[in-house]
């Protein structure tokens, strides 16, 4: 009977320069997981061979990339393998030991209960645990979180670059794999793509571990691409959600607000400059011609942002499968 079917949980582990930690990560994955995919992303350490030679877990399957595709490319390869294997939920964790596999059941619970289509980690939920996080990461994640809120429409989420995630397989199957950014923008781009599918996303509180792993992320190299890509996704999301697929009051508030602000600045800036140069006070009428459009324009923008925040997908619109709450670990 359909009601007796158990959830098939698959785990994806991108593998690139994590040879020192990956076996311990695999050994820490509980029996609730049906299959484990290790994606050797053209790793110079040949981690795929290392796993096959040193891991006896029958759930593990190694998939190799001939060329490095980045973390996003490795995850998407794992998604496709899990979809082909008829997985119900796909969990992604890193192989460097920073993510505790014991949290897998916590990540899949909102999906099993029908409250979310996608879950992701949030290392900022417990303020007391932030002391172990490097200060530069706290500042960087705060800035990236704000940009991702704008571009993705998930205003209640934080820590957008967190790679500990879980997703319904049927949702993953709807993603445009060929369009998703495969490098360091992958997690943020995923949120944008999920919003276009109106998928419900939930943050899962977690602690981060920082050991002797070496990060391949260089802030100076990715900051400008992050800003550019978030801006592009913001424009596309607004067009898709407010003009192409649907129309609302906010569809008019945004352009009117921008127009009024631009008009106010066009009137005000030349007069402010002239006033500074001549030391002559600008007339009250001129101030009003500039100030009133600015004030009203800002109000329109705030109203649009309020509408956008309230439009965040909060509940999964997809039918909940009639599965039991047990998990299929592949045992006979």
C-alpha positions as CSV (number, residue, x, y, z in Angstrom):
1,X,0.0,0.0,0.0
2,X,1.2,3.6,-0.7
3,X,0.8,4.5,3.0
4,X,3.4,1.9,3.9
5,X,6.1,3.3,1.7
6,X,9.1,4.6,3.5
7,X,11.0,7.8,2.7
8,X,14.2,7.2,0.7
9,X,16.8,9.6,1.9
10,X,19.9,10.2,-0.2
11,X,23.0,12.2,0.8
12,X,25.3,14.0,-1.6
13,X,28.9,14.8,-0.6
14,X,30.9,17.0,-3.0
15,X,34.5,15.9,-2.8
16,X,37.3,18.3,-3.5
17,X,40.4,18.4,-1.4
18,X,38.6,16.8,1.6
19,X,40.5,13.5,1.6
20,X,41.5,13.9,5.2
21,X,38.0,14.2,6.5
22,X,35.6,12.4,4.1
23,X,35.8,8.9,5.6
24,X,34.9,10.2,9.0
25,X,32.0,12.1,7.5
26,X,30.7,9.0,5.7
27,X,31.0,6.9,8.9
28,X,29.0,9.5,10.8
29,X,25.9,9.2,8.5
30,X,23.1,7.4,10.2
31,X,21.1,4.4,9.0
32,X,18.2,6.6,8.0
33,X,20.0,7.3,4.8
34,X,19.4,5.0,1.8
35,X,22.2,6.0,-0.5
36,X,25.4,8.2,-0.3
37,X,26.8,9.8,-3.4
38,X,30.4,11.0,-3.2
39,X,31.0,13.3,-6.2
40,X,34.7,13.4,-7.0
41,X,34.9,16.9,-8.7
42,X,38.2,16.2,-10.5
43,X,39.8,16.2,-7.1
44,X,43.6,16.5,-7.3
45,X,43.8,14.2,-4.2
46,X,41.8,11.5,-6.1
47,X,39.4,11.4,-3.3
48,X,37.0,9.1,-5.3
49,X,39.6,6.4,-5.4
50,X,40.5,7.0,-1.8
51,X,36.8,6.5,-0.7
52,X,36.5,3.3,-2.8
53,X,39.7,1.9,-1.3
54,X,38.9,2.8,2.3
55,X,35.2,2.8,2.8
56,X,33.2,-0.4,3.2
57,X,29.8,1.1,3.5
58,X,27.6,-0.5,0.8
59,X,25.4,2.6,0.5
60,X,28.3,4.6,-1.0
61,X,28.5,5.3,-4.7
62,X,31.4,7.4,-6.2
63,X,30.7,9.6,-9.2
64,X,33.6,11.3,-11.0
65,X,33.8,14.5,-13.0
66,X,36.5,14.6,-15.7
67,X,36.7,18.3,-15.2
68,X,36.2,20.4,-12.1
69,X,32.7,21.9,-12.2
70,X,32.6,23.6,-8.8
71,X,30.4,22.8,-5.8
72,X,27.2,23.6,-7.7
73,X,28.1,21.3,-10.5
74,X,28.9,18.5,-8.1
75,X,25.6,19.0,-6.2
76,X,23.6,19.0,-9.4
77,X,25.3,15.8,-10.5
78,X,24.3,14.3,-7.2
79,X,20.7,15.6,-7.6
80,X,20.4,13.9,-10.9
81,X,21.8,10.6,-9.6
82,X,19.4,10.7,-6.6
83,X,16.4,11.5,-8.9
84,X,17.3,8.6,-11.1
85,X,17.5,6.4,-8.0
86,X,14.0,7.5,-7.1
87,X,15.0,9.3,-3.9
88,X,12.3,11.2,-2.0
89,X,14.6,13.7,-0.2
90,X,18.1,14.7,-1.1
91,X,20.5,16.0,1.5
92,X,23.8,17.8,0.7
93,X,26.6,18.0,3.2
94,X,30.3,18.9,2.8
95,X,33.1,16.4,3.1
96,X,35.3,18.6,5.3
97,X,33.8,17.7,8.6
98,X,32.2,21.2,9.3
99,X,28.7,19.8,9.0
100,X,27.4,17.3,11.6
101,X,25.6,14.3,9.8
102,X,23.6,13.8,13.0
103,X,21.5,16.8,12.0
104,X,20.2,15.1,8.9
105,X,16.9,14.0,10.6
106,X,16.5,17.6,11.7
107,X,16.9,18.9,8.2
108,X,14.4,16.5,6.6
109,X,11.7,16.8,9.3
110,X,10.1,19.9,7.9
111,X,10.0,18.2,4.5
112,X,8.6,15.0,5.8
113,X,5.9,16.9,7.7
114,X,4.9,18.9,4.6
115,X,6.0,22.3,6.0
116,X,8.8,22.9,3.5
117,X,10.2,21.9,0.2
118,X,13.8,22.9,0.9
119,X,15.7,23.4,4.1
120,X,19.1,25.0,4.7
121,X,21.4,25.5,7.7
122,X,21.6,28.8,9.6
123,X,24.7,29.2,11.8
124,X,23.5,32.6,13.1
125,X,20.4,31.4,14.9
126,X,22.1,30.9,18.3
127,X,23.9,34.2,19.1
128,X,25.9,32.5,21.8
129,X,27.6,30.2,19.3
130,X,28.9,33.0,17.1
131,X,32.0,33.4,19.3
132,X,33.5,30.4,17.4
133,X,33.0,32.0,14.0
134,X,35.6,34.2,12.4
135,X,34.5,37.9,12.5
136,X,35.1,38.3,8.8
137,X,32.7,35.5,8.1
138,X,30.0,37.1,10.3
139,X,30.4,40.4,8.5
140,X,30.5,38.8,5.1
141,X,27.5,36.6,5.7
142,X,25.5,39.6,7.0
143,X,26.1,41.5,3.8
144,X,25.5,38.5,1.6
145,X,22.3,37.7,3.5
146,X,20.8,41.1,2.8
147,X,21.7,40.9,-0.9
148,X,20.2,37.4,-1.2
149,X,17.0,38.5,0.6
150,X,16.5,41.1,-2.1
151,X,17.3,38.8,-5.0
152,X,15.6,35.6,-3.8
153,X,12.5,37.0,-2.0
154,X,13.1,34.8,1.1
155,X,13.2,37.7,3.6
156,X,13.1,35.5,6.7
157,X,16.2,33.4,5.8
158,X,19.7,34.1,6.8
159,X,23.2,32.6,6.1
160,X,22.5,32.2,2.4
161,X,25.9,30.5,1.6
162,X,25.3,27.7,4.0
163,X,25.7,24.5,2.1
164,X,23.9,22.1,4.5
165,X,20.7,21.6,2.6
166,X,17.8,19.2,2.0
167,X,15.3,19.2,-0.8
168,X,12.3,17.2,-2.0
169,X,13.3,15.2,-5.0
170,X,10.3,16.2,-7.1
171,X,11.2,19.9,-6.5
172,X,14.8,19.3,-7.5
173,X,13.6,17.6,-10.7
174,X,11.8,20.9,-11.6
175,X,15.0,23.0,-11.3
176,X,16.7,24.3,-14.5
177,X,20.0,22.5,-14.0
178,X,21.6,24.1,-17.1
179,X,20.9,27.7,-15.8
180,X,21.9,27.4,-12.1
181,X,25.3,28.9,-11.2
182,X,27.7,26.1,-10.5
183,X,30.4,27.9,-8.6
184,X,30.3,29.9,-5.3
185,X,27.1,31.6,-6.2
186,X,25.3,28.3,-6.3
187,X,23.5,28.4,-2.9
188,X,22.2,31.9,-3.5
189,X,21.1,31.1,-7.1
190,X,19.3,28.0,-5.8
191,X,17.1,30.2,-3.5
192,X,16.2,32.5,-6.5
193,X,15.3,29.4,-8.6
194,X,13.2,28.0,-5.7
195,X,11.3,31.2,-5.4
196,X,10.4,31.0,-9.1
197,X,8.9,27.6,-8.3
198,X,7.1,29.1,-5.2
199,X,8.8,26.6,-3.0
200,X,8.6,26.9,0.8
201,X,12.1,27.2,2.4
202,X,13.0,26.8,6.1
203,X,16.1,27.7,8.0
204,X,17.5,25.0,10.4
205,X,19.6,26.2,13.3
206,X,23.0,24.6,13.5
207,X,26.5,25.2,14.9
208,X,29.5,25.5,12.6
209,X,32.7,23.6,13.2
210,X,36.0,25.2,12.3
211,X,39.0,22.9,12.3
212,X,42.1,22.5,10.1
213,X,40.2,22.4,6.8
214,X,41.4,24.9,4.2
215,X,38.8,27.1,2.5
216,X,38.9,27.5,-1.3
217,X,36.9,30.7,-1.0
218,X,38.6,34.0,-1.7
219,X,36.4,36.9,-0.8
220,X,38.2,39.4,-3.0
221,X,37.5,37.2,-6.0
222,X,33.8,36.6,-5.4
223,X,32.5,39.8,-3.9
224,X,31.8,41.6,-7.2
225,X,30.3,38.5,-9.0
226,X,28.0,38.1,-5.9
227,X,26.8,41.7,-6.2
228,X,26.3,41.5,-9.9
229,X,24.5,38.1,-9.8
230,X,22.3,39.1,-7.0
231,X,21.3,42.3,-8.9
232,X,20.5,40.3,-12.0
233,X,18.4,37.8,-10.0
234,X,16.6,40.6,-8.3
235,X,15.6,42.2,-11.6
236,X,14.5,38.8,-13.0
237,X,12.5,37.9,-9.9
238,X,10.6,41.2,-9.9
239,X,9.8,40.8,-13.6
240,X,8.7,37.2,-13.2
241,X,6.6,37.6,-10.1
242,X,5.1,41.1,-10.5
243,X,4.7,41.5,-14.3
244,X,5.0,38.2,-16.2
245,X,3.1,35.7,-14.0
246,X,1.0,38.0,-11.9
247,X,0.0,41.7,-11.3
248,X,-0.6,43.3,-7.9
249,X,-0.7,46.8,-6.3
250,X,3.0,46.4,-5.7
251,X,3.5,46.1,-9.5
252,X,2.6,49.8,-9.7
253,X,4.2,50.9,-6.4
254,X,7.7,50.0,-7.5
255,X,8.0,52.0,-10.8
256,X,6.0,54.9,-9.4
257,X,8.3,55.0,-6.3
258,X,11.5,54.9,-8.4
259,X,10.1,57.5,-10.8
260,X,9.2,59.9,-8.0
261,X,12.6,59.5,-6.3
262,X,14.5,60.1,-9.6
263,X,12.3,63.2,-10.2
264,X,13.0,64.6,-6.8
265,X,16.7,64.1,-7.1
266,X,16.7,65.7,-10.6
267,X,15.0,68.8,-9.2
268,X,16.9,68.9,-5.9
269,X,20.5,68.1,-6.7
270,X,21.1,71.1,-9.2
271,X,19.4,73.5,-6.7
272,X,21.4,72.2,-3.8
273,X,24.6,72.6,-5.7
274,X,23.6,76.1,-6.7
275,X,22.7,77.0,-3.2
276,X,26.1,75.8,-1.9
277,X,28.0,77.8,-4.6
278,X,26.0,81.0,-4.1
279,X,25.3,80.8,-0.4
280,X,21.7,81.7,-1.2
281,X,19.0,79.7,0.5
282,X,16.8,77.7,-1.9
283,X,13.1,78.9,-1.9
284,X,10.5,76.9,0.0
285,X,8.7,76.1,-3.2
286,X,11.8,74.6,-4.8
287,X,12.5,72.5,-1.7
288,X,8.9,71.2,-1.9
289,X,9.3,70.4,-5.6
290,X,12.2,68.2,-4.6
291,X,11.3,67.0,-1.2
292,X,7.7,65.9,-1.8
293,X,8.4,63.5,-4.7
294,X,11.3,62.0,-2.6
295,X,9.1,61.5,0.5
296,X,6.2,60.0,-1.5
297,X,8.6,57.9,-3.6
298,X,10.2,56.4,-0.5
299,X,6.8,55.6,0.9
300,X,5.9,53.8,-2.3
301,X,9.1,51.8,-2.1
302,X,8.5,50.9,1.5
303,X,5.0,49.7,0.6
304,X,6.4,47.6,-2.2
305,X,9.0,46.0,0.1
306,X,6.3,45.3,2.7
307,X,4.2,43.5,0.1
308,X,7.2,41.6,-1.1
309,X,8.1,40.4,2.4
310,X,4.5,39.2,3.0
311,X,4.6,37.4,-0.4
312,X,7.4,35.0,0.7
313,X,6.3,31.4,0.2
314,X,5.6,30.1,3.7
315,X,3.9,26.8,3.0
316,X,4.5,24.0,0.5
317,X,1.9,24.0,-2.2
318,X,2.8,20.5,-3.3
319,X,0.8,17.5,-2.1
320,X,2.4,15.7,0.8
321,X,3.2,12.1,-0.3
322,X,1.3,9.5,1.7
323,X,4.4,8.0,3.2
324,X,5.1,6.7,6.7
325,X,7.4,8.8,8.8
326,X,10.0,5.9,8.7
327,X,13.0,5.9,6.5
328,X,14.2,3.3,4.1
329,X,17.9,2.5,4.8
330,X,18.1,0.0,2.0
331,X,18.3,-3.0,4.4
332,X,16.5,-6.2,3.3
